[in-house]
Amino acid sequence: MHSLGNIIGNKDHHSSLMRGVSGAMAVEEASKLLISIFGSTARNTCQVMPIKNRILLIACLSSVLEDEIKKREKEIIDNINRKIGECVVEKIRFLA
């Protein structure tokens, strides 16, 4: 019997399973990163949505925070991709 970690580790990085796992990890990292950068404001006003087509969706109730995230978009994307170890996010979009 193999462990789940070994099974996932042996999967091709382009399989739908691995894309889903990487996407979920990126959403988790994005949430943590926003909270570490913007503090409780991000925790209370932002919700990171699942990634689709390498686009990270963020629902944000604060237009001021949305502007700050836009200003730091490249930094946020680079940090997420570095933590995951591959290019999972290419762009951030906001839900109105």
C-alpha positions in Angstrom: 0.0 0.0 0.0 1.4 3.4 -1.0 0.9 6.6 0.9 -1.2 9.4 -0.7 1.9 11.6 -0.8 3.8 9.0 -2.9 0.9 8.6 -5.3 0.5 12.3 -5.8 4.2 12.8 -6.1 4.4 10.3 -8.9 1.6 11.9 -10.9 2.3 14.0 -14.0 2.3 17.7 -13.1 0.0 18.4 -16.0 -2.7 15.9 -15.0 -6.1 17.2 -13.9 -5.5 15.9 -10.4 -2.2 17.8 -10.0 -3.7 21.0 -11.5 -6.5 20.8 -8.9 -4.1 20.2 -6.1 -1.8 23.0 -7.2 -4.8 25.3 -7.6 -6.1 24.5 -4.1 -2.6 25.1 -2.6 -2.4 28.4 -4.4 -5.8 29.5 -3.0 -4.6 28.7 0.5 -1.3 30.4 -0.1 -3.0 33.5 -1.5 -5.3 33.7 1.5 -2.3 33.5 3.9 -0.3 36.0 1.9 -3.1 38.6 1.8 -3.6 38.3 5.6 0.2 38.5 6.2 0.5 41.6 4.0 -2.8 43.4 4.8 -3.7 42.0 8.2 -7.2 41.7 9.6 -8.6 44.0 6.9 -8.0 41.3 4.3 -9.4 38.6 6.6 -12.6 40.5 7.1 -13.2 41.9 3.6 -11.5 39.5 1.1 -12.3 35.9 -0.1 -10.0 34.1 -2.4 -12.0 32.1 -5.0 -10.8 28.9 -6.9 -8.3 29.5 -9.7 -9.6 29.1 -13.3 -7.3 29.4 -16.3 -4.5 30.6 -14.2 -6.6 33.5 -13.0 -6.9 34.1 -9.2 -10.3 35.5 -8.4 -10.7 37.6 -5.3 -14.0 38.9 -3.9 -13.2 42.1 -2.0 -15.6 44.3 -0.2 -13.1 47.1 0.3 -12.3 49.2 -2.8 -9.2 50.6 -1.0 -7.8 47.2 -0.3 -8.6 46.1 -3.9 -6.5 49.0 -5.2 -3.7 48.0 -2.8 -3.8 44.4 -4.1 -3.7 45.7 -7.7 -0.6 47.8 -7.0 1.1 44.7 -5.5 -0.3 42.2 -8.0 3.1 41.1 -9.5 4.6 40.7 -6.0 1.6 38.6 -4.8 1.6 36.4 -7.9 5.4 35.8 -7.7 5.1 34.9 -4.0 2.3 32.4 -4.7 4.0 30.7 -7.6 7.3 30.5 -5.7 5.6 28.8 -2.7 3.8 26.3 -5.0 6.9 25.7 -7.1 5.3 26.3 -10.5 3.4 28.9 -12.4 -0.2 28.4 -11.1 -1.3 32.1 -11.2 -0.7 34.5 -14.0 -3.3 37.2 -13.2 -5.6 38.5 -10.4 -9.1 39.5 -11.1 -11.7 40.9 -8.7 -15.4 40.0 -8.4 -17.7 42.9 -8.1 
